[in-house]
């Protein structure tokens, strides 16, 4: 059985989703078709949401590739990256004096665009090594491809010219060997596949390359705004509702989750927890239902799990109780939802 401990707090900004929708549409796949295939509510993707769970974004990459019959869907998503894709930190990059500063800001602010992974940069013997640490493991080929294609496309745009291709290593297997020419077209060179890390290596002199037309006077203002967004994000991540949600997800598969047990885990009295949730405009039952519904939809997409298994993972003692609750949430019973 899969772990019920998925980090549901990971998010992707709506702006970061846009290239995926555009790449799918260019291949005749509508947002509505993606929603149906992903088991999402109608209208979940259009109009563009402010954000969506990162797990959903990763799944949409795979679904988009399948519906579009496109083995290089991730590359084609990355090709459609624009300034606005990266949210506020994209504007910060445009105000950087050089590429070294732009890389520094990426490592600081990329979380404002997504929680898909994190970047690091090291320099040794005149060579810069940009490493992207995926939160989703080496099997997610389209995710890694979209990230590095996006960096290539946006880097060329930021430089105002085609930059020398980086030496690229990727953890995934590269797909079918006979269909890899697209990597050269999009990335400028053939990556080494099956590597221990996702790394782009390039001449460290590029870090001193100026950003043409950069408005460096805007940098302090944009940085201040980005720092404020980081603080707000930290406050949200540490909110009582978020803490309760995370505790519920951790404990669901171990039996029935009750307010008293969650309060004890959070080192609060049940009365204090109720009061704090009320002040946050939430109730324990509301958060419990949200957690169960999100996990249920994920589990129902996994055919190896029976409805009895899913009911157990969600902390129900009887499948009938799960069936009744799911129908209240989704309007259909879990069997019909699964199709």
Secondary structure, DSSP 8 states (H G I E B T S, - for coil): ---S---TT-EEEHHHHHHHHHHHHHTT--HHHHHHHHT--TTSSSS--SEEEHHHHHHHHHHHHHHHT-TTHHHHHHHT--GGGGTHHHHHHHT-SBHHHHHHHHHHHGGGTBSSEEEEEEEETTEEEEEEEESS-TT-HHHHHHHHHHHHHHHHHHHTS-----EEE-SS--S-GGG-HHHHHHHSS--B-S-SS-EEEEEGGGGG-B-TT--GGGHHHHHHHHHHHHHHHHHHHTSHHHHHHHHHHHHGGGS---HHHHHHHTT--HHHHHHHHHHTT--HHHHHHHHHHHHHHHHHT-TTS-HHHHHHHTT-SSHHHHHHHHHHHHSS-HHHHH-
